[in-house]
């Protein structure tokens, strides 16, 4: 419910946005688990969990946006108005991360159905990119619990550059493997989708920071 003053309501929404960030990070954490899971029952359980969390992100975006809209009906200072707009933008990015994670889970499921295998080096590179996105999410969540005006972009900026560089390198390497006939086209497309999705998650995470 709304708090006695608009400023307190915005503070309450701030806490929910920070909570949303943790949920998004947890959802992303299911992706590396899914990539490694060989047991079909456990894989199905993880898929269901990802779907559930994606639905939670949809619901949270709507609920926080509605709450902020109601809170904004009162008198707002310029600073409070900027913060409300920022939070609406953030929750939109978080919901998009949820969507991308769900799409990634579908790609991994397709990989399993096709019995496609990534080679050792591309798998290692994919794991490296996942680690960098996980690091970006950690920085994002630290920023969400910091006074917004005190957030410094240096760490977020550095990891975003690394993610983009990795994406370019991995895509180039995999295209070379396709040219040499070392990889099936279907497998390459799944791999490329995962790389692209990881980079998009990184973009949304950086937007939030």
KATA-V107717 format. One record per backbone hydrogen bond with DSSP energy under -0.5 kcal/mol. CO is the residue of the C=O (numbers start at 1). NH is the residue of the N-H. Records with the same first field share a line. If there is no record, write none. Layout:
CO->NH, NH
//
This chain:
5->9
6->10
7->11
8->12
9->13
10->14
11->15
12->16
13->17
14->18
15->19
16->20
17->21
18->22
19->23
20->24
21->25
22->26
23->27
24->28
25->29
26->30
27->30
28->31, 32
29->33
30->34
31->35
32->36
33->37
39->43
40->44
41->45
42->46
43->47
44->48
45->49
46->50
47->51
48->52
49->53
50->54
51->55
52->56
53->57
54->58
55->59
56->60
57->61
58->62
59->63
60->64
61->65
62->66
63->67
64->68
65->69
66->70
67->71
68->72
70->73
71->74
77->81
78->82
79->83
80->84
81->85
82->86
83->87
84->88
85->89
86->90
87->91
88->92
89->93
90->94
91->95
92->96
93->97
94->98
95->99
96->100
97->101
98->102
99->103
100->104
101->105
102->106
103->107
104->108
105->109
106->110
107->111
108->112
109->113
110->114
111->116
112->115
119->123
120->124
121->125
122->126
123->127
124->128
125->129
126->130
127->131
128->132
129->133
130->134
131->135
132->136
133->137
134->138
135->139
136->140
137->141
138->142
139->143
140->144
141->145
142->145
143->146
147->150
148->151
153->157
154->158
155->159
156->160
157->161
158->162
159->163
160->164
161->165
162->166
163->167
164->168
165->169
166->170
167->171
168->172
169->173
170->174
171->175
172->176
173->177
174->178
175->179
176->180
177->182, 183
178->181
184->188
185->189
186->190
187->191
188->192
189->193
190->194
191->195
192->196
193->197
194->198
195->199
196->200
197->201
198->202
199->203
200->204
201->205
202->206
203->207
204->208
205->209
//
